[in-house]
Amino acid sequence: MPKKNIQKNAPPGIVPPPPQPLSEEPNTESSSSPAATVVVGRRKSPTGWSRWRWWIIGGSGALLLGAAVFVGWVIFQGPTSTDHSNSAPLSNNNAAAVSLVPRQIDGVLVAPDKANTRIYAVMVENLIQARPQSGLDKASLVFETLAEGGITRFMALFPVGVEVKEIGPVRSARPYYVHWAEEFDALYVHAGGSPQALDYLRSSHPHTVDFNQFYHGGNFIRDDSRAAPHNLYTSTTKLYLGIQQVAPDLKPNFASWSYKDEPSIDARPTDTKDLVIDFSSFNYKVTYKYDSVQNQYQRFIGDKPHVTRDGNTIYTKNVVIEFAKITLYPNEKERLDIQTEGTGKMLLVRDGQVITGTWKKDSPAGRTQWLDDQGQTLSLDRGTTWVEVLPEGRTITY
């Protein structure tokens, strides 16, 4: 333990008196002498500073032992930052805050050493049996689109350094999700996948690190209170260990989207309509309701608030809707091929407004761009963004 912590236990500016010297030689007077009795008694039963000296030595040793145990616990635990990625932007209300910079994945203001971290991209299931999910409320970015049979699936992205104790249920890969993960040079976390996704991950093309539960089972857990396969979970602590094992030198190399400050509360509309997205059936109907006071959107699924397993309601600062070509792979009856490259129409929903524009992505690993009708880059509010990818021509309500 640092010396300053030990010094806190002593009154400032007070020096303990030195101990009284004891005779180093045996007393030559008779045992009946009062002086001899006093000397012998002091040597056998210390009093004054001599007694307190042993208390101080013992207490200091206990403090040092406690410090060693605490330091060891911290090292064992690994990174435990609670800098939740979808929290409100930090305000510059002190000298230390002046040096904060936007985090690349979501624009949240953080210390410079946390601004460009590695990214986990985790596939999360959305079958009814998988609800409520874990960790979606703490993601910096979430992609949602169709898998098969009208069922949607999520890919939730988290920056390294943010603590999320449970993420899941983790499910299988699809190639279009891999393309979106490539934008972030991410650790792509999944449990198996479609033939098309696994073939692509095995190729030399992906700009991701493949982290398949089939080969890294120790970084996942099964929850016996749920039925398989809807019971597979992980955490950022387990994924941090995984990324250290398979890609310790992985460095992110992606450009940040454009972020802006929020409008004042007086400039926010209070009479907005709900944003309603019908992916397929009622169970996959998504609604976003605007809260003008917090300037964020509450997410609903099947007309019920979308909450996580630990009871947290899911909110987002931005909703991006991309319209893309969605077809079946050749000789497939269910596997979807979703357009991730090229251009298409899009909507940006933020600050109680809806802005029309175009999405653009030049290659599987290329960064998606969101442009307004004049071709200018659209800016997001700092915080979480949900990206909803729908078939071309699909009608939404807003």
N, C-alpha and C positions, 0 to 999 in steps of 0.2 A: 504494500500500500504506500502511496506517496507520503513523504514526510509531513506535508502540510495537513494531511488528514489526521495524523497522530497529534500534531500540535494543537489541533482544534480542541482536544480533550483537556488541555492545560490552560488555566487562566492566563490571558495575555499579559506580558510584562512582569510576571512573578517568577523569580528563580527560587527553587526549593533550597532551604538551608542545608549546608554540608553536614554529613553525619559526624557525630562526636567520635574521636579516635578511641580505639580499644587497645588495651595493653597487649603487645605481641609476646611478652615474656610471662611465664608463670609467676604469680604473686608470691613474694618471699616472706610475706607476713603470715602470722599464724591464722589458722582457719577461724579462730574466734574473733579476729579483728573485723570491726564493722566495714572498714574499707575493702577488705578482702571479700566480704560477703557481697558488697555492691558490685564489685568488678566481676566476680564469677556470675552473679545473677544477670548482668547485662550481656555477658557473652552467651549464656544459655537461652535467654529469652529476650530477643531484640526488641527495643522500643523506639519511639520517635521516628526519625528519618530512616533508620535501618529497617523498621517494619514496612514503612511505606515503599521503600525501594523494591522490595520483593513483589508487592502488589503492582507497582508500575511495570516491572519487568514482565510479570505474568500477563498483565493486561495487554501490553504491547505485542507479546507473542501471539495472543489470541487474535488481535486485530490483523496481524500479518498473515496468520493462517486463514482467516476469513477472506482477506483480499485475494490470496492465492486461489482459494476455491472459487470465488466469483469470477476472476479472470479466466480460469479454466472453463467455467460454464459458458462464458461468452464466446470463447474460441470454439467450443464444441457446437454451439447453436448455429454459428454461421451468421449470414446477413439477416437482420430482423427489423429492417426499417418498416415503419408503419405509415410511410408517405403514400397514402392511397391515391391511385392515379385519377380517380374521378372526383376528388375533393375540389372545393372552390379554389381558384387561383390565390396564391399568397399575396398579401398586400405589402407594399413597401412602406411600413410604418416604423422602421428602425434602421440603423446604419447597416446592419448585417444584410438586410433584405435588398439593399441597393445592388448587390453583386449577383442577385438571382437572375437566371437566364431561362428561356423557354425550353422545356424538354421536347425533344424532336418528335416523339410519337404522338404527343397530345397537347403541346403548348403550355402545360402547367409549369409555373415558375418554380425552379429547383436550384440547388447549388450547382455550380459548373461541372463538378465531377459526376453528377447524376443526369446530365442533360443528354448524353449520347450513349446510352447503355445498350447492352444486348437485349434481345427480345425473345420471349416465349410465345409461340402461337399454338394454342391448345384446341383440339377439336372437342366440342361439347354437344352432347345429345339433346334432342328436343322431343322425343316421344313422350306421350302422356306418362308412361311408366317411369320416365327419367326425371320428372318434375317433383318437387322444386330442385333446380340445379344449384350448384355451388360456385361462387367466385365471379359470376357474371357482373355483379354490382361493383366489382373492384377493377374490372378491365379498363384499359385505356382506349381500346378500340375493339369493336365486335362486328364481324361479318355474318350476315344471315341470308341464306337462300335455300332453294329446294334441294333435297337429296333424291329420294325416290317415293313414289306413291303419294305425293302431296305433302310429305313430311319435310319440315325444315330442319336445318342443322346450323350450329354456330361455330365460328372460329374466334376465340377470345385471345387478345394479345395483351401481354403484361411486360413492362420493363423490368429488367433485373434490378433488384434493390427494393422492390415493393413486396411486402409480405402478404401472401394470401395462403391461409392455412389449409384450404380445401378447394379444389377445382375439379369439376366433373358433373355428371358422369362422362368419362373420356370415351370417344367412339372413333370410328374409322375414317380414313382419308378419302378425299375426292380430288381429282386433278385441278379443278378450278380454285379450290381453297389453297392448294400448294402454290399456284400462280400468285395469289394475293400474299401469301406468306413470303414469297421470294422478294417482294418489294422491300422487306425489312431485314433480309439476311438472317431470318429467324431460326431458332430451334423449333422444328415442326413436330409437334407432339400428338401422337395418335395411337390407336390400337387396331392394327391391320388396315385394310382399305380395299377399294375396288381394284380390279385388275389394271385398269388404266392408270390409277393413281400410283400403285406400287411399281408398275413398269416405269413410269416417269421418274419416281424417286430413285429407282435403281440406275437410271441413265446418268450421263455426265452433265446434263443440263441444269438441274435445279441449283438455285442460289440459296439453298436452305441446308440445314443439318437435319437429316432424317432421324427422328427419335421415336421408334416404334416400340410399344409396350411388349410386343412379342419377344424382343431381344433385350429389353431393359426393365424387366419385371420388378427389380428391386427399387425402382423409382416410382412405383405405383402401389396402391393398396386396394383390397376388395372389402367392401362393407357388407358383412353378412346379414345386416338387417334389411337389405334389398335383394331382389332377385337378379341373378346374372342374366344378360350381360350389362344390365343398367346399374352396376354397382362399382365401377372402376373409377378411382380418384387419384389425384396427385396433389402436390403443393409446390409453391415456389421454392421452398427449402429443398425438396427432393429434386426439383428440376435444376436448381443451382448445382447440386452435386452431380447431376447428369451432364450438364454443360461443361463442368470441369473435367469430367471423364472423357467425353467424346470430342470436345472442341474448345480446349482451354484458351486457344489463341484467337477464337472467333471475335472479329471486330465488326460492328455495324457500319455500313457505308451507304446510308440512304438520306435523301434530302427531306427536310421537314416540309409539311404542308404550311400554308400561310395561316397565322393566327392573329386575332385582334382582341382588343379590350371590349368588355360588354357595354351595352348602352345603359344609361342611367334608368332607374326604375320609372321615372316619369315618361321616358321615351318608349316604354314597352307597351304593346297593345294588351288590352284586358278582355276583348270580345272575340278571341280566336275560336275557330272550330277545331274539333278533334281531327287528327290525321289518322285515317283508317286504311289498313293494308290487308287485302284478302289474298293470302297465298294460295289457299285451296279450300279446306273445310273450316267450319266454325272453330275447331280446336287450334287452328293455326291463323286465326284472325288476329292481327296486331293493331293496337291503338296507342297513340301517343297523345297525352293531354298536357297542354302548356300551363306552367305555373309562372305567372308574370313576376311574382315577388322574388322567387329564386332564379328566374330566367333559366328554367330547365324543363325537360319533358318527362313525365312519368309514363312508364311503359305498362301496357295491359296486354294480356294474351287470353283469347276466349272471353273477352269482356270482364276479366278479373285482373286485379293488380298482379303484375309479374314480380314475385318475391323469390328470394333465394332460400336455401335450406335453413339458414340461420335467421330467417325472418326479415331480412333487409329488402326494402323496396328498390327496384331498379329505376334509375334516372339517367338521363343523358343530356348533354348540352346541345348536341347536333344530331340530326338525322339526315343521312344522305340516301336518296333513292336512285338507283341506277336501273335503267331498262336495257336488257341484253337479249340476244338471240339464244333461245334455249331449245335444243333438239335432243334426239336420242343418238347414241353412238351407233354406227353400223352394226347390224346383226344383234342389237340389244333391244330388249323389251322394256327395260326400266332405267338403265344407266343414262344419266343426263350428261350432255355436253353443253356447258354454259360458256358463252363468249366472255373472254376476259381481255382480249386484245382488240384494238381498233377504237371506234368511237360509238357513242350512243347518247340518248337523251337522259337527263338527270334532273333531280330536284334537290335543293338544299333547304332544309327546314331548321331555322334557328331564330332566336330573338322574337318568337311569335310571328315570323314571316316565312313565306315560301318563295324561293328564288329559282327560276328555271334556268337551265344551262345544258352543258354537254360534258360527258366524261370522256377521257382519252387515256389510252395505255398502249405504248408502242411495242411492247414485247412482254413475254411472261414475267420477266424479272423487272420490267420497266415500272417506274413510279406512276401510279394513277394520278391524273390531273383533273381538277374540277374547274370548269370555265363558265363564265356567265354568257349571255347571248351576244355580247360584244367581244367574246374571246379573251376576257380578262380573268385572271386567277381569282377564284372565290376564297374568302377568308372564313375560317371557323372560329367559334368561341373556344377558349382554353378549357380543356376537360375532355370527357368521354364523347366518342362519336360512334353511333351505330350506323352501319352501311347495310341497306336492304336491297338485294338484287332481285329484280322481278322480270318476268317475260315481257318482251316488247308488246305494246298494245294493252297491257293490263291496266284497268281503271282503278284509281285510288280516290279516296275522298279527303278533301282538306278545305 
